[in-house]
Amino acid sequence: MLRTVILAISLAALCGSAQAEKLNLSESAKAELAKSLRNAGFNCPTVNSAYSRGEDAYGRVLFVRCAPLAGAGTIDQFPGFRLTIRPNNSVKVDPCSGGVLAGLSC
C-alpha cells in the first residue's frame, strides 16, 4: 500500500531538478500517505507537507514532514521521512534526524 501511495504522489511530482519542490497534495492524499506510513510502523499522525527532490543514484526522492493531530503536541515531536522510490518500484523509508524543511537532508 505504501508503494502505491508513494508512486501516485511521485507521478504528481515530475520534478527533475536537485532543487526541492513543495508538492500540492490534497487532504485525502495526505491522509493516505500518513496512514501508509503508520501501517509501515512509523509515527505519522498526519502529513504536514511533502517535497520532491528529484532523483539521486538510488531513485526518486521525496521528503515528508509529519505533524500531530490538532492539539496533540508540536510538529517538532515528529520526524520527517526521506522516501526513496527505487527503480524496481520498492520504497525505502528513512526517518530524518534533522529538519526536513531545513536543507532537506537526512
N, C-alpha and C positions, 0 to 999 in steps of 0.2 A: 504494500500500500504506500509506504514512504516513497518508493521509487516512482510510482505513478504520479503522486502529487508533485514530487520534485521535477519530474520530466515535464509535466504540464506547465509549471512555473518557469522552468528553463526555456521552454519554447516561446514563452511570452517575453523572454528577456534577451532576445537575439542581440547580444552585446559582444562585440569583438575586441573592444579596447581594454587596456590594462586599467583604465580609469573606472572606478565603481559607479554604477548607475542604480539609483533607488528604483525598485520595482513598484508599480502601482497595482497592488493586489487588492482584490475585493475582500470584503469581510468574510465571505464564505471560504475563499481560498486561504486566508489567514487561519481561519478556524480548522480547516482540513490539514494544513501544514502543522499546526500546533498539536492536533490530535495524532498525526502520524509520528511526530517526534516523541510524544508521550508513550504511544504504543511501542516505540523502539526503546523505551526505558529512560528517556531524557526528561528533565524537569522543564516543561514549557507550558505554563497555564494558557497563555495567549501569545500570538506573534505580534510584536510591535512594528517591525519593519523587516524588509528583505532587500538585499543588494546583489546585483550581478557584477562579478569581477572579470567576466570573460573566461578565457581558458588558460590553463597552465599546462605543464608537462603531463599532468595526471588526468585532466578532463576539464569540464565546465565547472566553474567555482561560483557558489552563492554564499552569501553571509546572511544569517537570520538572527534577529535580536528578539528574544522572548521578554515577556513582561508579566507582572502579577495580574490576577483578576482585580477588578475595581475594589479599592480599599483594602487589599490584602498584602500590602508591602510596597517596596520601592523597586524600580526597574534594576537597580544595582545588585539586587539579590539574585538575579537570574543571569545565567551565562548566555553568551551569544554562541552561535554554531557556524562552523565552516562546513558546507556541504559540497562534496566533490562528486559530480556525475561522471563516472568513468566511461571510456569508450564502449565497454560492454553493457552499459546502462545500469550497472550496480551503483549504489550511492554510499559514499563513505561520509560519516558524520563525526566531526571532531569538535568538542567543546572548546571555546576560545577562552583563554585565561585573561586576556586583555580586552579592552573595549572594542566591540565590533565596529562602532562608528568612528573610532579614533585610529586611523591608519589602516583599518580593515585587514589586519594580520592576526593570525593566531599564534 
